[in-house]
């Protein structure tokens, strides 16, 4: 459980609460965006304001479900499309943080992680204005908990994980072998 500092608690209990979502994508050129209209400085990075130019699905934390998200950035100039097409996005990290601001100075007090996952697919749609919209889907990091772990107690898997370990070398030879333990009388001598 996360505890909030007294500054953050005061900011959240104030008459007006200022928050924005920070979106980080670990591409070859990292992407730092935020849902406000202005650029933000936080954690040594400049988070570009993308209000009105981008869209993020609502984060749904329903119990028992692990849902992905869709991201969309519209108004992308045509010359930037080649860069987007050359970027392999599948498996790249994405994080959404909720930035909580000081209501007086608009300084970021805290930005806890709201959602984390990995990018999956990207599509590009041209707009009539000559630009394009880039849409990216992402899977929640928790989806890995539902994937089966395909590792067996066999010598090939043991060698893959720990090369040179001979502990499972004779497992196949021992299958269907009958092992006779001495009778209790053997130990009474």
Steps between C-alpha positions, in 0.01 A plus 500: 500500500629842407505781754462858391711786632334778695550739203320263262220437750453876543496553123237228453280639776518862372204676339654461155704196404740516207599168342618377161600165358862447401555248221842341448582267209843338492558520126844544339440873552306505833162671486390721792147642464245644740128569476525871579537790257852595611839333529592370847836447664510197728762243592760664276288469184279734299154350460343655186141623529275306265154620609266488204756324278492166680259254655545225759234246596357518848690276742262229620614313811208260525575205727570178315577670170828614351421751228728665250495860382490686169704813436446737209698802386341705222635780284833329434676661200555275199880528526487345849307195379815335360656518845192338654495222240869420560449465877436144628253560784403150608620420852615854583415629849222753557404667828223738599550707812259736670682825573368686803580873497540757773185714446693825545826444311392216266817313587470119477489369857470131420429279199413144602473233229136453405544239225797311354523273200661421167417639158349251259393626158513831316280625218516821298199668342536795261276800560348726232714793622817322378609383843449169668379343820713235669319246719680258729355221712662377821460200730504534877815364663280271713407294193830314545356341814241320287751359251615147576863445589630233265789353695521131581718297734707367212867509413457722189309766699751477786791544256327802342457663841823383666758379246723226639262395780469120486232459770228389255723306262355157586134592545394336174686178593309481829152518348295183554780337700389300802699583807503236775566631847629261759245339726474624861679182612815613316539796738448289817822301475 
